[in-house]
Amino acid sequence: MTAPVPVVRLPDGYDLFYLDVVDNTNEEAKRLADKGTGNGALVWARQQQSGRGRRGRVWSSPAGNLYCSLLLRPERPLNESARLTFLAAIAMAEAIDQVTANRVQPACKWPNDLLVHGRKLSGILLESTSSRGSDTDYLVIGTGVNIAFHPEDSESPATSLASLGAPVSVRDLVEAYMARMAHWLDIWQQQGFAPVRAVWLARAHGLGEAVTARLSDRTQEGTFVGLDDDGALLLRDSTGQDHFIGAGEVFFRS
């Protein structure tokens, strides 16, 4: 039986594409993009059959959690658009603050997770394409939030809003998230990445702590001291030399 389409208030310029079941919302958003769907399409599914995260990892997707992907067509170079991962993180963190009345205040873990007490609550997956040189054709920001359930056997410890004593409706979280996304996208368009970077750092998990970065060709250890203007993690080693980590896995020793 097909689930009824929820009544959702979205900001002006955004359109809802609701599905009961989908392979995954990022793939559906990309299919819409390839058909010419414009900026601001939000794909929201009750459950996913093939949810995935970074590096192709499986994202458990039972009904009761949030699975959504936002299609954007920013008129910016691809390297600038890629920073929207950080914008999505703070938008979702602020939305969770709001719907839980600040009972849950997630921290941002570089580059794309939200944590509570060191456990993963939410993951973000940004995928983009460019067919016009360096300009962005479109990008898709996929977000999953553990609301009613969380996996017990994930690679990293996980949690959910229900297990934190703050159950909320998926619809309420969608509405709050999209309101904060619209707010932060306006700021990004007008002021660039600097305000996003500052707010993300104010929520950063492990800032000032020892960290190990596992890169494709080596492992780098040091202290997490900030982000650069492109969103790369700034890591300072024991000699005082700074290293900029643009991609990789980071592990906080605490």
URUR-V817612 format. One record per helix or strand of 2 or more residues. SS is the DSSP state (H for helix, E for strand). FROM is the first residue (numbers start at 1). TO is the last residue. If there is no record, write none. Layout:
ss=[SS,SS]
from=[FROM,FROM]
to=[TO,TO]
//
This chain:
ss=[E,H,E,H,E,H,H,E,E,E,E,H,H,E,E,E,E,E]
from=[15,25,41,54,66,78,84,107,113,119,138,170,194,210,219,233,242,249]
to=[22,34,48,56,72,81,99,109,116,129,145,191,202,214,227,236,245,252]
//
